[in-house]
Amino acid sequence: MSLTTPKEAALYVRVSTDKQDELSPDAQVRLGREYCQKNGLHLYNEYIYQEHGISGRKADKRPQFLKMIADAKSQEHPFDVILVWKYSRFARNQEESIVYKSLLRRQCGVDVISISEPLIDGPFGSLIERIIEWMDEYYSIRLSGEVVRGMTEKALRNGYQMTPPLGYEAVGKGRPFIINEDDFKIVAAIFDMYDDQRMEPTTIARHLNEVGYRTRRGNLFEKRAVTLVLRNPFYYGLVRWNGHEFMGTHETRLTKEQYETRIKHMDSVFRPIRQRAVSTCRHWLSGIVKCPICGASLSYNPSKNCPFFQCYNYSKGRHPGSVCISEKKLVNGVLRSVQSVLDAQEVTYRYIPPVSKDRDEASLYENELARLDARMARVRQAYENGIDTIEEYRENKTRLLDEHAKLQARIEELKTGDFTKPSTAQMLKKIHNVYEILSDPDVPYEAKGQALRSIVEKIVYDKANKKLLFYYYHS
């Protein structure tokens, strides 16, 4: 592109890894300045945008790139051209490259110029530019495939290559991870609070944050982070990566039996939709007692004179008719109702089969299947465009189909399960155990709430008939 009048320029510098010596940030800046001097362009330091160790596949992962686009669209219009060492520095995704270049040209009057890939004006130059972009994207896809292939081979040789879970750290070269004693204290605390004290993940996260523990990234713990630790089989020795798994040789402090007992308990815990965790409630009956008029929960009001429960929607003026009951009457009513079931030795309940294995794991495998389908389409496109030979195409296709079959088999394994509805006697035994907890004045409120929720989906307070309607379940 010929430049006949002085223009303001911006320079976008990107390196994917620290090993690109010939494309180092300093080299790209130096060559950019030389290009500006030769072509009458002005380049100011504030318009040099640099990103190190970032892939060019997705623009939303490149903050400096997005800042440059925003600056170009601003009312100040600070530059007329954007310089890059190669078009691959601007983007390795042809679709995004076309979108952003079109936006810059049409809305901002800004051209993107490659220092090392000069183009002629006119339609033929545009065609060459598209070919360069397509080759850059193909190179990126092929490089990604080679990386995944190498990682797969390492996994098949029982190499460690995933991100170490909390409590472990990598030593490099695929060797077994080692325990980080400081971090493992957090893991041990999570195991103890769930396995021995039967705390909910939300409660565990709150306790960890209160004592000053943080995640590996320095963030506060949340329920999801605690659940991932509890469900991770790595802690008893099983290593999983991209559909491959093997028993590792790293040090463990959890047995397989302990892990399986925990998972069985986690999968058996059922929480109705929109039911709050007891750890977030002000009373162990909060969130489980419902209004017969609107179905909303009865909120707890810890009044000094007489603590009571009242329909949340009524308290907000959303329906007429108060549904109020004192705490003492409600607690006594719950105990009498449970006792009556035990006396009669009869109960109606719903059976909810447990999840056979980790739902999150099955979801991850399904996402990986979708990525495999996309890779299969790219492999076929490479063959149809004459980039890959028929032998390369067959090899890649066979490998991807094999991975697809393994993932599909794993998903089916996780989703299958043979469960039998428990007998009435088993349900009554479970209710009896819960009653022992509810009637013990020394048991803390959170334990009572968890116990009740393990057998009851909801309790409807029929104020008109002065009855409590229990909806029991077994999981």
C-alpha positions in Angstrom: 0.0 0.0 0.0 1.4 3.4 -1.0 1.4 6.2 1.5 1.6 9.7 0.0 0.8 11.9 3.0 1.9 11.7 6.7 -0.4 9.6 8.8 -0.7 8.6 12.4 0.0 5.0 13.1 -0.6 2.4 15.8 1.5 -0.8 16.2 0.1 -4.1 17.4 2.7 -6.5 18.8 1.9 -10.0 19.8 3.9 -13.1 20.6 2.4 -16.5 21.5 5.4 -17.8 23.4 8.7 -16.7 24.7 10.5 -18.9 22.1 9.7 -16.7 19.1 13.0 -14.9 19.1 12.7 -13.7 15.6 9.3 -12.1 16.5 10.2 -10.8 19.9 8.3 -7.8 21.1 11.4 -5.5 20.9 12.1 -6.7 17.3 8.6 -6.1 16.2 8.6 -2.6 17.8 12.0 -1.8 16.2 10.8 -2.9 12.7 7.6 -1.0 13.2 9.4 2.2 13.9 11.7 1.6 10.8 8.7 1.1 8.6 7.1 4.4 9.9 10.3 6.3 9.2 10.5 5.0 5.6 6.8 5.6 4.9 6.2 9.0 6.6 4.1 7.7 9.4 4.0 9.0 13.0 4.1 6.4 15.8 3.7 7.4 19.4 4.4 5.1 22.4 0.9 5.4 23.7 -0.4 3.7 20.5 1.9 0.7 20.7 -0.2 -2.2 22.0 1.7 -5.3 23.2 0.6 -8.8 24.3 2.9 -11.6 25.4 2.1 -15.3 25.5 -1.4 -14.9 24.1 -3.0 -16.8 21.3 -4.5 -15.0 18.3 -7.4 -17.4 17.9 -9.9 -15.4 19.9 -10.1 -11.6 20.2 -12.0 -11.7 23.5 -8.9 -13.2 25.1 -6.7 -10.2 24.0 -7.3 -7.1 26.2 -4.7 -4.9 24.4 -6.2 -5.9 21.0 -9.7 -4.9 22.2 -8.3 -1.6 23.6 -6.8 -0.8 20.2 -10.1 -1.4 18.5 -11.9 0.8 21.0 -9.3 3.6 20.6 -9.7 3.4 16.8 -13.5 3.8 17.2 -13.2 6.7 19.6 -14.1 10.2 18.6 -10.5 11.3 18.8 -9.6 9.1 15.9 -6.0 8.8 17.1 -4.5 6.8 14.2 -5.1 6.1 10.5 -3.3 2.7 10.1 -2.5 -0.3 12.3 0.8 -1.9 11.7 1.6 -5.6 12.4 4.7 -7.6 11.7 2.6 -10.3 10.0 -1.2 -10.6 9.5 -1.0 -13.7 11.8 -0.2 -11.2 14.6 -3.5 -9.4 14.0 -5.5 -12.6 14.1 -5.3 -16.4 13.4 -9.0 -16.7 13.0 -10.0 -15.7 9.5 -13.6 -14.9 10.4 -12.5 -12.5 13.2 -9.8 -11.0 11.0 -12.3 -10.1 8.3 -14.8 -8.8 10.8 -12.4 -6.5 12.5 -10.6 -5.3 9.4 -14.0 -4.5 7.8 -15.1 -2.6 10.9 -11.8 -0.6 11.0 -12.0 0.3 7.3 -15.7 1.2 7.1 -16.4 2.8 10.5 -13.0 4.2 11.4 -11.2 4.6 8.1 -8.3 2.6 9.5 -6.2 0.2 7.4 -4.3 -2.8 8.7 -0.8 -3.2 7.1 1.6 -6.1 7.4 5.2 -4.9 7.5 6.6 -8.1 6.1 3.8 -9.1 3.7 3.2 -6.1 1.4 0.2 -6.3 -0.8 -0.7 -4.6 -4.1 -3.8 -2.4 -4.4 -7.0 -3.8 -5.9 -9.0 -7.0 -5.9 -6.0 -9.2 -6.4 -4.3 -7.8 -3.4 -7.5 -8.5 -1.3 -7.5 -12.0 -2.6 -3.9 -12.6 -1.6 -4.7 -11.1 1.9 -7.5 -13.6 2.3 -5.2 -16.5 1.3 -2.6 -15.4 3.9 -5.3 -15.2 6.5 -6.6 -18.7 5.6 -3.1 -20.2 5.8 -2.5 -18.5 9.2 -5.7 -20.0 10.5 -4.9 -23.5 9.1 -1.4 -23.3 10.6 -2.9 -22.5 14.0 -5.4 -25.3 13.8 -2.8 -27.8 12.6 -0.4 -26.6 15.4 -3.1 -27.1 17.9 -3.8 -30.6 16.6 -0.1 -31.5 16.9 0.0 -30.2 20.5 -3.1 -32.3 21.4 -1.6 -35.3 19.7 1.6 -35.0 21.6 -0.3 -34.5 24.9 -2.4 -37.6 24.1 0.7 -39.7 23.5 2.1 -38.5 26.8 -1.2 -39.4 28.5 -1.1 -42.9 27.0 2.4 -43.3 28.6 0.9 -42.3 32.0 2.5 -38.8 31.9 1.2 -36.0 34.1 0.3 -32.9 32.0 -3.0 -31.4 33.4 -3.1 -28.5 35.8 -2.3 -29.8 39.3 -5.3 -29.9 41.6 -5.3 -27.9 44.8 -2.7 -29.4 47.2 -0.3 -30.6 44.5 2.3 -28.9 42.3 4.0 -30.0 39.0 7.7 -30.9 38.7 7.8 -31.0 34.9 8.6 -33.5 32.2 5.4 -35.5 32.8 6.6 -36.7 36.2 4.1 -37.3 39.1 2.9 -34.3 40.9 4.1 -33.7 44.5 2.2 -32.6 47.5 2.4 -28.9 48.6 1.9 -29.2 52.3 0.6 -25.7 52.8 -2.1 -26.1 50.1 -2.9 -29.6 51.2 -4.0 -28.3 54.6 -7.0 -26.8 52.8 -7.8 -30.0 51.0 -7.6 -32.0 54.3 -9.9 -29.4 55.9 -12.4 -29.8 53.1 -12.4 -33.6 53.4 -12.8 -33.4 57.2 -15.7 -30.9 57.2 -17.6 -32.9 54.6 -16.8 -36.6 55.4 -16.7 -36.3 59.2 -18.8 -33.2 60.1 -21.2 -33.5 57.2 -21.1 -29.8 56.4 -22.6 -28.6 53.1 -20.1 -27.4 50.4 -21.5 -23.8 50.8 -20.9 -24.0 54.6 -17.4 -25.3 54.0 -16.6 -22.5 51.6 -17.7 -20.0 54.2 -15.5 -21.6 56.9 -12.5 -21.6 54.6 -13.0 -17.9 53.8 -13.4 -17.0 57.4 -10.1 -18.5 58.4 -8.3 -16.8 55.5 -7.9 -19.7 53.1 -8.0 -18.8 49.4 -8.0 -20.6 46.1 -4.8 -21.1 44.1 -5.7 -17.9 42.2 -6.2 -16.0 45.4 -10.0 -15.9 45.2 -12.6 -16.6 47.8 -13.9 -20.1 47.9 -17.3 -20.9 46.5 -19.5 -23.9 46.6 -18.4 -25.0 43.1 -14.7 -24.9 44.1 -15.3 -27.1 47.2 -17.4 -29.6 45.2 -14.7 -29.9 42.5 -12.2 -30.9 45.3 -14.6 -33.4 46.8 -15.4 -35.1 43.5 -11.8 -35.1 42.1 -10.6 -38.8 41.9 -7.0 -37.5 41.6 -6.9 -37.4 45.4 -7.1 -41.2 45.6 -4.8 -41.8 42.7 -6.8 -41.8 39.4 -5.5 -39.4 36.8 -7.8 -38.2 34.0 -7.1 -36.1 31.0 -9.2 -35.7 27.8 -10.9 -39.1 28.0 -7.8 -40.9 29.1 -7.3 -42.2 32.6 -4.8 -44.3 34.6 -3.8 -45.0 38.2 -1.0 -42.6 39.0 2.1 -43.0 41.1 1.7 -39.7 43.0 1.4 -39.7 46.8 -2.2 -39.9 48.0 -3.9 -39.4 51.4 -7.3 -40.7 50.5 -8.3 -44.3 49.7 -10.5 -45.3 46.9 -13.0 -46.7 49.3 -13.2 -43.4 51.2 -13.7 -41.5 47.9 -16.5 -43.9 46.7 -18.3 -43.6 50.0 -18.2 -39.8 49.7 -19.4 -39.8 46.1 -22.3 -42.2 47.0 -23.4 -39.8 49.7 -23.1 -36.7 47.4 -25.1 -38.4 44.7 -27.8 -39.4 47.2 -28.3 -35.9 48.4 -31.4 -34.4 46.8 -32.3 -30.8 46.9 -35.6 -29.7 45.3 -35.5 -26.9 42.8 -35.2 -23.4 44.5 -34.8 -24.9 47.9 -32.2 -22.9 49.9 -29.3 -24.6 51.6 -29.8 -24.7 55.4 -26.5 -22.9 55.9 -28.0 -19.8 54.4 -31.2 -19.9 56.5 -31.9 -18.2 59.9 -33.8 -21.3 61.2 -33.5 -25.0 60.4 -37.2 -24.9 59.2 -36.6 -21.8 57.0 -37.2 -22.4 53.3 -38.8 -25.8 53.7 -42.2 -24.8 55.1 -44.5 -23.5 52.4 -47.6 -21.3 52.1 -50.8 -23.2 50.9 -52.0 -20.1 49.0 -49.0 -19.1 46.9 -46.4 -21.8 47.5 -43.8 -19.3 48.9 -41.7 -20.1 51.9 -42.6 -19.0 55.4 -39.9 -16.6 56.5 -38.6 -16.7 60.0 -39.0 -13.6 62.2 -36.9 -13.9 65.4 -39.1 -11.6 67.5 -38.0 -11.3 71.1 -41.5 -11.8 72.5 -42.7 -14.6 70.2 -40.6 -15.7 67.2 -42.8 -16.7 64.3 -43.0 -17.8 60.6 -45.0 -15.8 58.0 -45.5 -16.2 54.3 -43.0 -14.1 52.5 -45.4 -13.0 49.8 -48.0 -12.0 52.4 -45.5 -9.9 54.2 -44.8 -8.1 50.9 -48.5 -7.5 50.3 -48.8 -9.8 47.4 -51.9 -11.7 48.6 -54.5 -11.4 51.3 -54.8 -13.9 54.1 -52.0 -14.2 56.7 -50.3 -17.6 57.0 -48.5 -17.2 60.3 -47.5 -19.7 63.0 -45.2 -19.3 66.0 -41.8 -21.0 66.0 -42.8 -23.1 69.1 -46.0 -24.4 67.5 -44.3 -25.2 64.2 -41.4 -27.0 65.8 -43.7 -29.0 68.0 -46.0 -29.7 65.1 -43.1 -31.0 63.0 -42.0 -33.4 65.8 -45.6 -34.7 66.4 -46.1 -35.3 62.7 -42.9 -37.3 62.3 -43.7 -39.2 65.4 -47.2 -40.1 64.1 -45.7 -41.6 61.0 -43.4 -43.8 63.1 -46.3 -44.8 65.4 -48.5 -45.8 62.4 -45.6 -47.4 60.5 -47.1 -46.1 57.3 -45.7 -43.4 55.0 -46.2 -42.2 51.4 -43.1 -41.1 49.7 -41.5 -40.4 46.3 -38.4 -42.3 45.2 -35.6 -40.3 43.5 -32.9 -42.5 42.0 -29.4 -41.1 42.6 -27.1 -40.0 39.9 -24.8 -43.0 39.0 -21.7 -40.9 38.8 -20.5 -37.3 38.5 -22.9 -35.2 36.3 -20.2 -32.6 35.8 -17.8 -35.2 34.4 -20.4 -36.4 31.8 -21.1 -32.8 30.8 -17.3 -32.2 30.3 -17.1 -35.3 28.0 -20.1 -34.1 26.0 -18.4 -30.7 25.5 -15.3 -32.6 24.3 -17.4 -34.6 21.8 -18.6 -31.3 20.3 -15.0 -30.1 20.0 -14.1 -33.4 18.3 -16.9 -32.9 15.7 -15.5 -29.5 14.9 -12.0 -30.9 14.5 -13.3 -33.6 12.2 -14.9 -31.0 10.0 -11.6 -29.1 9.8 -9.6 -32.2 9.0 -12.0 -33.0 6.1 -11.8 -29.4 4.9 -8.0 -29.6 4.9 -8.2 -32.7 2.7 -10.8 -31.3 0.3 -8.7 -28.2 -0.2 -5.6 -30.3 -1.0 -3.7 -29.4 2.1 -3.6 -32.9 3.5 -3.0 -36.1 1.5 -5.5 -38.9 1.5 -3.2 -40.9 3.9 -3.0 -37.9 6.3 -6.7 -37.5 6.2 -7.3 -41.2 6.9 -4.9 -41.1 9.8 -6.4 -38.0 11.4 -10.0 -39.3 10.8 -9.2 -42.7 12.4 -7.6 -41.1 15.4 -10.5 -38.7 16.0 -13.1 -41.5 15.5 -11.3 -43.6 18.1 -11.3 -40.7 20.6 -15.0 -40.1 19.8 -15.8 -43.7 20.5 -14.0 -43.7 23.8 -15.7 -40.5 25.0 -19.1 -41.8 24.0 -18.5 -45.0 25.9 -17.5 -43.1 28.9 -20.6 -40.9 28.8 -22.8 -44.0 28.6 -21.0 -45.6 31.5 -21.6 -42.5 33.6 -25.3 -42.2 32.7 -26.3 -45.9 33.3 -27.3 -47.3 36.6 -29.6 -49.9 38.0 -31.5 -48.7 41.1 -34.3 -50.4 43.1 -36.9 -48.4 45.1 -36.3 -48.9 48.8 -38.9 -50.6 50.9 -41.3 -48.9 53.3 -39.3 -50.4 56.2 -36.1 -48.8 54.9 -37.9 -45.4 54.6 -39.3 -45.7 58.1 -35.8 -46.4 59.4 -34.5 -43.3 57.7 -37.3 -41.3 59.2 -36.6 -42.7 62.7 -32.9 -41.6 62.4 -34.0 -38.1 61.4 -36.5 -37.9 64.3 -33.7 -38.8 66.8 -31.7 -35.8 65.5 -34.7 -33.4 65.5 -35.8 -34.2 69.0 -32.3 -33.9 70.5 -31.9 -30.3 72.0 -28.1 -30.5 71.9 -28.0 -31.0 68.1 -27.1 -27.7 66.3 -29.8 -26.2 64.0 -27.8 -26.7 60.8 -27.6 -30.5 61.5 -31.3 -30.6 62.1 -32.0 -28.7 58.9 -29.8 -31.1 56.9 -31.4 -34.1 58.5 -35.0 -32.9 57.8 -34.1 -32.0 54.2 -32.7 -35.6 53.6 -36.3 -37.0 53.9 -38.7 -34.1 53.2 -39.0 -32.0 50.0 -41.4 -29.5 51.6 -44.0 -29.0 54.4 -47.2 -27.1 53.5 -48.8 -25.4 56.5 -52.6 -25.7 56.0 -53.6 -23.0 58.4 -57.3 -23.3 57.8 -57.3 -26.9 58.9 -54.4 -26.5 61.3 -52.4 -29.3 59.6 -48.8 -29.8 58.3 -48.7 -31.7 55.0 -45.4 -33.5 54.6 -43.9 -34.5 51.2 -41.5 -37.3 51.9 -38.9 -38.6 49.5 -36.1 -41.3 49.5 -33.0 -40.9 47.5 
